């Protein structure tokens, strides 16, 4: 699969996921804690810096691998 097709597929998937997150945030039956955690996860992903810098061995990568999926869960 050419790189262009992969990028298009990734963009479509990202657009779909963002739409799902938007719907979850607006749904009246979504608990407020879930809304807060989802907002924190999206905000953390959009930050131009990490709370724990990646140059710190092991911990720098673990924050991206553990914190963000845990917040989305």
N, C-alpha and C positions, 0 to 999 in steps of 0.2 A: 504494500500500500504506500503510495507516494506521501511525502511529508505534508503536502498541501491538503490531501484528503484527511490525514490524521488531525491536522489543525482545525479543519472545518468540523470534524466529528467532535473534537474536544470543545470547541466553541458552542456547538449545539447542546452538548451535555451540560456545560456550565450554565448556559441560558435556562435550560430546563430546571436545574437545581436551584438557581436563584429565584425562579418563579415559584417553586415549591416552598422555599423559605419565606417568600413574601406572603403567600397564602396562609402559611402556618402562623405567621406573626399577626395577620389580620383576623384570623378566625376567632370568634368570640368564646369558644370553648377551650382554647389553648390556655393552659395555666400560665400565670404571670411569671413563674420561675422558669418555665421552658422558654418563654419569650426573652427573658433576661439572658439566659445561658446562650441561646441562639445569637442574640445580638452581640454578646461578648466574643463568641467564636468568630463571627463574621468580622467584627472589629479587629480582633487579634490577627486574622489573616490579612487584613488590609493595611495593618501598621507597616511603615517602611523600615522598622527595626524590630528586633526580637527582645523580649524581656530578659531572656538568658542568651547572651551572644553565642553564635555558632562556633567561635574560636575556642570556647571552653570545651575541652574534651568530654565526650559522652553527654554531658548535661545540655550542651548547646543543641544537639540534634534531638535529644529526648523530648524537649519541650514541644517541638513541632510534631513529633510522632505520638505523643501522649496527650498533651493539653488540648489541642484542637479537636481530635476525634472524641475525646471525653466530653468536651463542651457540646459538640453536635449530638452525641448520644443522649 
